[in-house]
């Protein structure tokens, strides 16, 4: 594997392509690494997805996603842990490099974010042994604080590092979109060191019109992507760079072959 190759997160073309079409599209553009989502794998069937991966010699740089640990009661939390066991098994069947964890926000009508964060730590602790025996590294992805209530109550790299200190066997997925603003980022990247096992890019648009589905193409926003990547690779990160763009009103509406072309060009020039 050449250091720092592009991996296509299949969210980027989800507007037009399912799993099989996206793989064909990636191969047309010389991209041999992908990071699919569980719903995309489920739509075609895990066995068929695994067969396609194998038949084409694809690298699966991560499966998106596990997590979502906080629940309204013990039964709900257990159901979520069980779902993570399935996610780990799916990642193993695909030969994925890791399972990305988006940890979840406040359960139900809760206002107790400290408790939600404890549920996250407990949930991860509950799945670490299964992940270890399946040979699937877990990568916790800190999300931008605007998602603290509904998607992930782990919002800084410092917090992810704290959890890694607590939980042996946990790695980190670092997404430029979520962490670029953090004044503590250089120090926390150095602290994370080799814990970063997955690195994601897109760009932060100004203005952003939708906080979930208006991520920008690399180079169209304000993130110093080259600078950030340098910090990550200075710690020894030699894996792929996942291009992950949620863009309901722009990139998802375009011809996905054009999207891939632009991704590859920007990858060369600005990432
Ligand atoms: Zn990401």
py3Dmol code that shows the C-alpha trace and the ligand (Angstrom):
import py3Dmol

protein = """\
ATOM      1  CA  UNK A   1       0.000   0.000   0.000  1.00  0.00           C
ATOM      2  CA  UNK A   2       1.331   3.372  -0.974  1.00  0.00           C
ATOM      3  CA  UNK A   3       1.167   5.807   1.896  1.00  0.00           C
ATOM      4  CA  UNK A   4      -1.712   8.212   1.956  1.00  0.00           C
ATOM      5  CA  UNK A   5      -3.754   6.901  -0.957  1.00  0.00           C
ATOM      6  CA  UNK A   6      -7.325   7.965  -1.398  1.00  0.00           C
ATOM      7  CA  UNK A   7     -10.050   5.722  -0.100  1.00  0.00           C
ATOM      8  CA  UNK A   8     -13.572   6.495  -1.211  1.00  0.00           C
ATOM      9  CA  UNK A   9     -16.050   6.656   1.622  1.00  0.00           C
ATOM     10  CA  UNK A  10     -19.168   5.452  -0.146  1.00  0.00           C
ATOM     11  CA  UNK A  11     -21.283   8.146   1.510  1.00  0.00           C
ATOM     12  CA  UNK A  12     -19.705  10.472  -1.041  1.00  0.00           C
ATOM     13  CA  UNK A  13     -21.589   8.890  -3.936  1.00  0.00           C
ATOM     14  CA  UNK A  14     -24.588   7.637  -2.011  1.00  0.00           C
ATOM     15  CA  UNK A  15     -26.926   9.960  -3.875  1.00  0.00           C
ATOM     16  CA  UNK A  16     -26.614   7.867  -7.040  1.00  0.00           C
ATOM     17  CA  UNK A  17     -24.735   4.664  -6.313  1.00  0.00           C
ATOM     18  CA  UNK A  18     -25.295   1.607  -4.178  1.00  0.00           C
ATOM     19  CA  UNK A  19     -22.414  -0.632  -3.118  1.00  0.00           C
ATOM     20  CA  UNK A  20     -21.845  -2.469  -6.416  1.00  0.00           C
ATOM     21  CA  UNK A  21     -22.164   0.643  -8.606  1.00  0.00           C
ATOM     22  CA  UNK A  22     -19.814   2.536  -6.318  1.00  0.00           C
ATOM     23  CA  UNK A  23     -17.204  -0.235  -6.519  1.00  0.00           C
ATOM     24  CA  UNK A  24     -17.445  -0.258 -10.319  1.00  0.00           C
ATOM     25  CA  UNK A  25     -17.148   3.520 -10.330  1.00  0.00           C
ATOM     26  CA  UNK A  26     -14.127   3.518  -8.035  1.00  0.00           C
ATOM     27  CA  UNK A  27     -12.384   0.896 -10.179  1.00  0.00           C
ATOM     28  CA  UNK A  28     -13.060   2.965 -13.320  1.00  0.00           C
ATOM     29  CA  UNK A  29     -11.139   5.782 -11.670  1.00  0.00           C
ATOM     30  CA  UNK A  30      -8.327   3.609 -10.350  1.00  0.00           C
ATOM     31  CA  UNK A  31      -9.507   3.745  -6.739  1.00  0.00           C
ATOM     32  CA  UNK A  32      -9.071   0.385  -5.023  1.00  0.00           C
ATOM     33  CA  UNK A  33      -9.876   1.352  -1.424  1.00  0.00           C
ATOM     34  CA  UNK A  34     -13.350   1.978  -0.081  1.00  0.00           C
ATOM     35  CA  UNK A  35     -15.099   2.688   3.172  1.00  0.00           C
ATOM     36  CA  UNK A  36     -18.734   1.555   2.965  1.00  0.00           C
ATOM     37  CA  UNK A  37     -21.708   2.121   5.249  1.00  0.00           C
ATOM     38  CA  UNK A  38     -23.610  -0.712   6.859  1.00  0.00           C
ATOM     39  CA  UNK A  39     -26.880   0.146   5.157  1.00  0.00           C
ATOM     40  CA  UNK A  40     -25.139  -0.015   1.776  1.00  0.00           C
ATOM     41  CA  UNK A  41     -23.702  -3.418   2.653  1.00  0.00           C
ATOM     42  CA  UNK A  42     -27.077  -4.632   3.960  1.00  0.00           C
ATOM     43  CA  UNK A  43     -28.822  -3.500   0.775  1.00  0.00           C
ATOM     44  CA  UNK A  44     -26.723  -5.817  -1.390  1.00  0.00           C
ATOM     45  CA  UNK A  45     -26.205  -8.453   1.293  1.00  0.00           C
ATOM     46  CA  UNK A  46     -23.084  -9.024   3.383  1.00  0.00           C
ATOM     47  CA  UNK A  47     -22.001 -12.148   1.487  1.00  0.00           C
ATOM     48  CA  UNK A  48     -22.273 -10.459  -1.894  1.00  0.00           C
ATOM     49  CA  UNK A  49     -20.475  -7.343  -0.635  1.00  0.00           C
ATOM     50  CA  UNK A  50     -17.669  -9.511   0.764  1.00  0.00           C
ATOM     51  CA  UNK A  51     -17.487 -11.419  -2.520  1.00  0.00           C
ATOM     52  CA  UNK A  52     -17.162  -8.166  -4.497  1.00  0.00           C
ATOM     53  CA  UNK A  53     -14.430  -6.935  -2.167  1.00  0.00           C
ATOM     54  CA  UNK A  54     -12.479 -10.142  -2.533  1.00  0.00           C
ATOM     55  CA  UNK A  55     -13.003 -10.577  -6.276  1.00  0.00           C
ATOM     56  CA  UNK A  56     -11.643  -7.076  -6.913  1.00  0.00           C
ATOM     57  CA  UNK A  57      -8.858  -7.127  -4.366  1.00  0.00           C
ATOM     58  CA  UNK A  58     -10.297  -4.052  -2.656  1.00  0.00           C
ATOM     59  CA  UNK A  59      -8.968  -2.561   0.521  1.00  0.00           C
ATOM     60  CA  UNK A  60     -11.773  -1.752   2.972  1.00  0.00           C
ATOM     61  CA  UNK A  61     -10.296   1.032   5.072  1.00  0.00           C
ATOM     62  CA  UNK A  62     -13.207   1.111   7.497  1.00  0.00           C
ATOM     63  CA  UNK A  63     -16.799   0.115   7.989  1.00  0.00           C
ATOM     64  CA  UNK A  64     -19.168   2.929   8.957  1.00  0.00           C
ATOM     65  CA  UNK A  65     -20.448   2.651  11.531  1.00  0.00           C
ATOM     66  CA  UNK A  66     -20.863   1.206  14.985  1.00  0.00           C
ATOM     67  CA  UNK A  67     -21.531   3.124  18.171  1.00  0.00           C
ATOM     68  CA  UNK A  68     -24.793   4.818  19.212  1.00  0.00           C
ATOM     69  CA  UNK A  69     -24.383   3.432  22.726  1.00  0.00           C
ATOM     70  CA  UNK A  70     -26.595   5.587  24.970  1.00  0.00           C
ATOM     71  CA  UNK A  71     -30.057   4.077  25.472  1.00  0.00           C
ATOM     72  CA  UNK A  72     -33.147   4.891  27.484  1.00  0.00           C
ATOM     73  CA  UNK A  73     -32.864   1.799  29.688  1.00  0.00           C
ATOM     74  CA  UNK A  74     -30.694  -1.270  30.225  1.00  0.00           C
ATOM     75  CA  UNK A  75     -32.527  -3.322  27.581  1.00  0.00           C
ATOM     76  CA  UNK A  76     -32.112  -0.557  25.018  1.00  0.00           C
ATOM     77  CA  UNK A  77     -28.414  -0.228  25.796  1.00  0.00           C
ATOM     78  CA  UNK A  78     -27.941  -3.985  25.465  1.00  0.00           C
ATOM     79  CA  UNK A  79     -29.728  -3.950  22.109  1.00  0.00           C
ATOM     80  CA  UNK A  80     -27.255  -1.328  20.951  1.00  0.00           C
ATOM     81  CA  UNK A  81     -24.287  -3.335  22.202  1.00  0.00           C
ATOM     82  CA  UNK A  82     -25.643  -6.394  20.365  1.00  0.00           C
ATOM     83  CA  UNK A  83     -25.909  -4.331  17.192  1.00  0.00           C
ATOM     84  CA  UNK A  84     -22.254  -3.396  17.608  1.00  0.00           C
ATOM     85  CA  UNK A  85     -21.367  -7.082  17.829  1.00  0.00           C
ATOM     86  CA  UNK A  86     -23.055  -7.509  14.447  1.00  0.00           C
ATOM     87  CA  UNK A  87     -21.174  -4.506  13.082  1.00  0.00           C
ATOM     88  CA  UNK A  88     -17.874  -6.031  14.220  1.00  0.00           C
ATOM     89  CA  UNK A  89     -18.777  -9.324  12.516  1.00  0.00           C
ATOM     90  CA  UNK A  90     -19.677  -7.476   9.322  1.00  0.00           C
ATOM     91  CA  UNK A  91     -16.385  -5.591   9.413  1.00  0.00           C
ATOM     92  CA  UNK A  92     -14.567  -8.905   9.817  1.00  0.00           C
ATOM     93  CA  UNK A  93     -16.470 -10.473   6.903  1.00  0.00           C
ATOM     94  CA  UNK A  94     -15.444  -7.538   4.717  1.00  0.00           C
ATOM     95  CA  UNK A  95     -11.847  -7.670   5.922  1.00  0.00           C
ATOM     96  CA  UNK A  96     -12.135  -4.042   7.042  1.00  0.00           C
ATOM     97  CA  UNK A  97      -9.201  -2.234   8.618  1.00  0.00           C
ATOM     98  CA  UNK A  98     -11.461  -0.951  11.413  1.00  0.00           C
ATOM     99  CA  UNK A  99     -14.989  -0.294  12.590  1.00  0.00           C
ATOM    100  CA  UNK A 100     -15.676   3.425  12.913  1.00  0.00           C
ATOM    101  CA  UNK A 101     -17.621   4.351  16.056  1.00  0.00           C
ATOM    102  CA  UNK A 102     -20.003   7.306  16.122  1.00  0.00           C
ATOM    103  CA  UNK A 103     -20.849   7.025  19.759  1.00  0.00           C
ATOM    104  CA  UNK A 104     -24.348   8.489  20.096  1.00  0.00           C
ATOM    105  CA  UNK A 105     -25.860  11.462  21.913  1.00  0.00           C
ATOM    106  CA  UNK A 106     -28.473  11.976  24.591  1.00  0.00           C
ATOM    107  CA  UNK A 107     -30.940   9.091  24.943  1.00  0.00           C
ATOM    108  CA  UNK A 108     -34.653   9.880  24.859  1.00  0.00           C
ATOM    109  CA  UNK A 109     -35.429  13.180  26.555  1.00  0.00           C
ATOM    110  CA  UNK A 110     -32.311  13.101  28.748  1.00  0.00           C
ATOM    111  CA  UNK A 111     -30.503  16.291  29.725  1.00  0.00           C
ATOM    112  CA  UNK A 112     -27.656  14.387  31.362  1.00  0.00           C
ATOM    113  CA  UNK A 113     -24.731  14.516  28.961  1.00  0.00           C
ATOM    114  CA  UNK A 114     -22.299  13.266  31.617  1.00  0.00           C
ATOM    115  CA  UNK A 115     -24.418  10.133  31.987  1.00  0.00           C
ATOM    116  CA  UNK A 116     -24.569   9.720  28.203  1.00  0.00           C
ATOM    117  CA  UNK A 117     -20.793   9.902  28.097  1.00  0.00           C
ATOM    118  CA  UNK A 118     -20.558   7.243  30.769  1.00  0.00           C
ATOM    119  CA  UNK A 119     -22.867   5.025  28.691  1.00  0.00           C
ATOM    120  CA  UNK A 120     -20.494   5.502  25.781  1.00  0.00           C
ATOM    121  CA  UNK A 121     -17.474   4.418  27.805  1.00  0.00           C
ATOM    122  CA  UNK A 122     -19.407   1.422  29.191  1.00  0.00           C
ATOM    123  CA  UNK A 123     -20.663   0.483  25.730  1.00  0.00           C
ATOM    124  CA  UNK A 124     -17.213   0.562  24.189  1.00  0.00           C
ATOM    125  CA  UNK A 125     -15.810  -1.456  27.091  1.00  0.00           C
ATOM    126  CA  UNK A 126     -18.520  -4.045  26.439  1.00  0.00           C
ATOM    127  CA  UNK A 127     -17.549  -4.545  22.800  1.00  0.00           C
ATOM    128  CA  UNK A 128     -13.752  -4.349  23.015  1.00  0.00           C
ATOM    129  CA  UNK A 129     -13.327  -8.080  23.776  1.00  0.00           C
ATOM    130  CA  UNK A 130     -15.452  -9.109  20.781  1.00  0.00           C
ATOM    131  CA  UNK A 131     -13.618  -6.684  18.516  1.00  0.00           C
ATOM    132  CA  UNK A 132     -10.306  -8.040  19.703  1.00  0.00           C
ATOM    133  CA  UNK A 133     -11.253 -11.655  19.096  1.00  0.00           C
ATOM    134  CA  UNK A 134     -12.611 -10.749  15.645  1.00  0.00           C
ATOM    135  CA  UNK A 135      -9.372  -8.882  14.860  1.00  0.00           C
ATOM    136  CA  UNK A 136     -11.221  -5.636  14.163  1.00  0.00           C
ATOM    137  CA  UNK A 137      -9.717  -2.424  15.557  1.00  0.00           C
ATOM    138  CA  UNK A 138     -12.275   0.046  16.904  1.00  0.00           C
ATOM    139  CA  UNK A 139     -11.907   3.683  15.837  1.00  0.00           C
ATOM    140  CA  UNK A 140     -13.804   6.241  17.875  1.00  0.00           C
ATOM    141  CA  UNK A 141     -14.647   9.318  15.819  1.00  0.00           C
ATOM    142  CA  UNK A 142     -15.008  12.544  17.804  1.00  0.00           C
ATOM    143  CA  UNK A 143     -17.732  14.626  16.143  1.00  0.00           C
ATOM    144  CA  UNK A 144     -18.061  18.385  16.009  1.00  0.00           C
ATOM    145  CA  UNK A 145     -19.840  19.700  19.153  1.00  0.00           C
ATOM    146  CA  UNK A 146     -22.925  20.648  17.128  1.00  0.00           C
ATOM    147  CA  UNK A 147     -23.764  16.927  17.099  1.00  0.00           C
ATOM    148  CA  UNK A 148     -23.394  16.409  20.857  1.00  0.00           C
ATOM    149  CA  UNK A 149     -27.135  15.976  21.456  1.00  0.00           C
ATOM    150  CA  UNK A 150     -28.107  13.648  18.655  1.00  0.00           C
ATOM    151  CA  UNK A 151     -25.071  11.894  17.173  1.00  0.00           C
ATOM    152  CA  UNK A 152     -21.996  11.871  19.344  1.00  0.00           C
ATOM    153  CA  UNK A 153     -21.303  13.245  22.797  1.00  0.00           C
ATOM    154  CA  UNK A 154     -17.551  12.733  22.314  1.00  0.00           C
ATOM    155  CA  UNK A 155     -16.652  15.991  20.641  1.00  0.00           C
ATOM    156  CA  UNK A 156     -12.959  16.617  20.903  1.00  0.00           C
ATOM    157  CA  UNK A 157      -9.814  14.683  20.194  1.00  0.00           C
ATOM    158  CA  UNK A 158      -8.841  15.299  23.831  1.00  0.00           C
ATOM    159  CA  UNK A 159     -11.948  13.437  24.974  1.00  0.00           C
ATOM    160  CA  UNK A 160     -11.256  10.599  22.526  1.00  0.00           C
ATOM    161  CA  UNK A 161      -7.696  10.432  23.834  1.00  0.00           C
ATOM    162  CA  UNK A 162      -9.026  10.272  27.404  1.00  0.00           C
ATOM    163  CA  UNK A 163     -11.213   7.314  26.438  1.00  0.00           C
ATOM    164  CA  UNK A 164      -8.247   5.605  24.803  1.00  0.00           C
ATOM    165  CA  UNK A 165      -6.333   6.085  28.056  1.00  0.00           C
ATOM    166  CA  UNK A 166      -9.195   4.376  29.878  1.00  0.00           C
ATOM    167  CA  UNK A 167     -10.027   1.635  27.394  1.00  0.00           C
ATOM    168  CA  UNK A 168      -7.245  -0.549  26.178  1.00  0.00           C
ATOM    169  CA  UNK A 169      -7.746  -1.528  22.552  1.00  0.00           C
ATOM    170  CA  UNK A 170      -9.478   1.630  21.331  1.00  0.00           C
ATOM    171  CA  UNK A 171      -8.212   3.640  18.353  1.00  0.00           C
ATOM    172  CA  UNK A 172      -9.285   6.936  16.815  1.00  0.00           C
ATOM    173  CA  UNK A 173     -10.859   7.998  13.531  1.00  0.00           C
ATOM    174  CA  UNK A 174      -9.853  11.596  12.928  1.00  0.00           C
ATOM    175  CA  UNK A 175     -12.138  13.543  10.601  1.00  0.00           C
ATOM    176  CA  UNK A 176     -10.930  16.959   9.490  1.00  0.00           C
ATOM    177  CA  UNK A 177     -14.518  18.228   9.337  1.00  0.00           C
ATOM    178  CA  UNK A 178     -15.082  17.549  13.028  1.00  0.00           C
ATOM    179  CA  UNK A 179     -11.824  18.669  14.577  1.00  0.00           C
ATOM    180  CA  UNK A 180     -10.278  21.406  12.411  1.00  0.00           C
ATOM    181  CA  UNK A 181     -11.485  24.268  14.670  1.00  0.00           C
ATOM    182  CA  UNK A 182      -9.925  22.928  17.891  1.00  0.00           C
ATOM    183  CA  UNK A 183      -7.118  25.139  19.285  1.00  0.00           C
ATOM    184  CA  UNK A 184      -5.768  22.104  21.125  1.00  0.00           C
ATOM    185  CA  UNK A 185      -5.606  19.966  17.978  1.00  0.00           C
ATOM    186  CA  UNK A 186      -1.835  19.890  17.312  1.00  0.00           C
ATOM    187  CA  UNK A 187      -1.140  18.919  20.910  1.00  0.00           C
ATOM    188  CA  UNK A 188      -3.862  16.260  20.910  1.00  0.00           C
ATOM    189  CA  UNK A 189      -2.683  14.780  17.610  1.00  0.00           C
ATOM    190  CA  UNK A 190       0.774  14.450  19.110  1.00  0.00           C
ATOM    191  CA  UNK A 191      -0.768  12.878  22.219  1.00  0.00           C
ATOM    192  CA  UNK A 192      -2.800  10.470  20.069  1.00  0.00           C
ATOM    193  CA  UNK A 193       0.281   9.319  18.179  1.00  0.00           C
ATOM    194  CA  UNK A 194      -0.356   5.921  16.617  1.00  0.00           C
ATOM    195  CA  UNK A 195      -3.885   5.756  18.020  1.00  0.00           C
ATOM    196  CA  UNK A 196      -5.140   7.462  14.865  1.00  0.00           C
ATOM    197  CA  UNK A 197      -6.026   4.515  12.631  1.00  0.00           C
ATOM    198  CA  UNK A 198      -8.407   6.237  10.237  1.00  0.00           C
ATOM    199  CA  UNK A 199      -8.274   9.712   8.703  1.00  0.00           C
ATOM    200  CA  UNK A 200     -11.203  11.409   6.913  1.00  0.00           C
ATOM    201  CA  UNK A 201     -11.363  14.561   4.819  1.00  0.00           C
ATOM    202  CA  UNK A 202     -13.869  16.925   3.234  1.00  0.00           C
ATOM    203  CA  UNK A 203     -14.128  20.672   3.807  1.00  0.00           C
ATOM    204  CA  UNK A 204     -16.001  23.195   5.966  1.00  0.00           C
ATOM    205  CA  UNK A 205     -18.024  25.551   3.810  1.00  0.00           C
ATOM    206  CA  UNK A 206     -18.708  29.169   4.704  1.00  0.00           C
ATOM    207  CA  UNK A 207     -21.580  29.563   4.965  1.00  0.00           C
ATOM    208  CA  UNK A 208     -22.728  26.037   5.779  1.00  0.00           C
ATOM    209  CA  UNK A 209     -26.408  25.696   4.921  1.00  0.00           C
ATOM    210  CA  UNK A 210     -27.074  22.308   6.542  1.00  0.00           C
ATOM    211  CA  UNK A 211     -25.038  21.064   9.458  1.00  0.00           C
ATOM    212  CA  UNK A 212     -25.312  17.419   8.488  1.00  0.00           C
ATOM    213  CA  UNK A 213     -25.573  17.322   4.726  1.00  0.00           C
ATOM    214  CA  UNK A 214     -23.620  20.326   3.455  1.00  0.00           C
ATOM    215  CA  UNK A 215     -20.036  19.211   3.692  1.00  0.00           C
ATOM    216  CA  UNK A 216     -17.730  20.663   1.106  1.00  0.00           C
ATOM    217  CA  UNK A 217     -15.386  19.247  -1.505  1.00  0.00           C
ATOM    218  CA  UNK A 218     -11.771  19.527  -0.399  1.00  0.00           C
ATOM    219  CA  UNK A 219     -10.501  22.960  -1.386  1.00  0.00           C
ATOM    220  CA  UNK A 220     -13.908  24.645  -1.382  1.00  0.00           C
ATOM    221  CA  UNK A 221     -13.851  25.510   2.323  1.00  0.00           C
ATOM    222  CA  UNK A 222     -11.619  26.819   5.102  1.00  0.00           C
ATOM    223  CA  UNK A 223      -9.796  23.779   6.471  1.00  0.00           C
ATOM    224  CA  UNK A 224      -6.012  23.687   6.096  1.00  0.00           C
ATOM    225  CA  UNK A 225      -6.098  20.091   4.887  1.00  0.00           C
ATOM    226  CA  UNK A 226      -2.439  19.873   3.932  1.00  0.00           C
ATOM    227  CA  UNK A 227      -1.392  21.240   7.321  1.00  0.00           C
ATOM    228  CA  UNK A 228      -3.654  18.849   9.199  1.00  0.00           C
ATOM    229  CA  UNK A 229      -2.537  15.827   7.212  1.00  0.00           C
ATOM    230  CA  UNK A 230       1.075  16.754   7.877  1.00  0.00           C
ATOM    231  CA  UNK A 231       0.400  16.716  11.630  1.00  0.00           C
ATOM    232  CA  UNK A 232      -1.298  13.311  11.408  1.00  0.00           C
ATOM    233  CA  UNK A 233       1.393  11.752   9.231  1.00  0.00           C
ATOM    234  CA  UNK A 234       4.142  13.205  11.425  1.00  0.00           C
ATOM    235  CA  UNK A 235       2.864  10.803  14.111  1.00  0.00           C
ATOM    236  CA  UNK A 236       3.469   7.855  11.813  1.00  0.00           C
ATOM    237  CA  UNK A 237       0.037   7.551  10.238  1.00  0.00           C
ATOM    238  CA  UNK A 238       0.635   5.806   6.916  1.00  0.00           C
ATOM    239  CA  UNK A 239      -2.868   4.643   6.084  1.00  0.00           C
ATOM    240  CA  UNK A 240      -5.345   5.796   3.486  1.00  0.00           C
ATOM    241  CA  UNK A 241      -7.165   9.104   3.507  1.00  0.00           C
ATOM    242  CA  UNK A 242     -10.934   8.589   3.342  1.00  0.00           C
ATOM    243  CA  UNK A 243     -12.859  11.137   1.310  1.00  0.00           C
ATOM    244  CA  UNK A 244     -16.238  11.473   3.004  1.00  0.00           C
ATOM    245  CA  UNK A 245     -18.610  14.116   1.676  1.00  0.00           C
ATOM    246  CA  UNK A 246     -22.260  14.387   2.744  1.00  0.00           C
ATOM    247  CA  UNK A 247     -23.716  16.877   0.311  1.00  0.00           C
ATOM    248  CA  UNK A 248     -27.434  16.521  -0.308  1.00  0.00           C
ATOM    249  CA  UNK A 249     -27.938  19.618  -2.426  1.00  0.00           C
ATOM    250  CA  UNK A 250     -24.671  19.628  -4.360  1.00  0.00           C
ATOM    251  CA  UNK A 251     -22.368  16.627  -4.804  1.00  0.00           C
ATOM    252  CA  UNK A 252     -25.057  13.998  -4.260  1.00  0.00           C
ATOM    253  CA  UNK A 253     -27.055  15.506  -7.112  1.00  0.00           C
ATOM    254  CA  UNK A 254     -24.167  15.334  -9.614  1.00  0.00           C
ATOM    255  CA  UNK A 255     -22.980  12.607 -11.935  1.00  0.00           C
ATOM    256  CA  UNK A 256     -20.960  10.432  -9.518  1.00  0.00           C
ATOM    257  CA  UNK A 257     -18.244   9.917 -12.127  1.00  0.00           C
ATOM    258  CA  UNK A 258     -17.734  13.675 -12.079  1.00  0.00           C
ATOM    259  CA  UNK A 259     -17.675  13.599  -8.270  1.00  0.00           C
ATOM    260  CA  UNK A 260     -14.914  10.989  -8.334  1.00  0.00           C
ATOM    261  CA  UNK A 261     -12.933  12.946 -10.905  1.00  0.00           C
ATOM    262  CA  UNK A 262     -13.085  16.097  -8.792  1.00  0.00           C
ATOM    263  CA  UNK A 263     -12.258  14.169  -5.602  1.00  0.00           C
ATOM    264  CA  UNK A 264      -9.144  12.702  -7.202  1.00  0.00           C
ATOM    265  CA  UNK A 265      -8.019  16.026  -8.630  1.00  0.00           C
ATOM    266  CA  UNK A 266      -8.530  17.882  -5.330  1.00  0.00           C
ATOM    267  CA  UNK A 267      -6.878  15.037  -3.474  1.00  0.00           C
ATOM    268  CA  UNK A 268      -3.756  15.672  -5.520  1.00  0.00           C
ATOM    269  CA  UNK A 269      -3.845  19.453  -5.205  1.00  0.00           C
ATOM    270  CA  UNK A 270      -5.177  20.382  -1.749  1.00  0.00           C
ATOM    271  CA  UNK A 271      -5.202  17.372   0.606  1.00  0.00           C
TER     272      UNK A 271
END
"""
ligand_1 = """\
1
ZN
Zn -15.775 10.760 9.208
"""
view = py3Dmol.view(width=600, height=400)
view.addModel(protein, "pdb")
view.setStyle({"model": 0}, {"cartoon": {"style": "trace"}})
view.addModel(ligand_1, "xyz")
view.setStyle({"model": 1}, {"stick": {}})
view.zoomTo()
view.show()
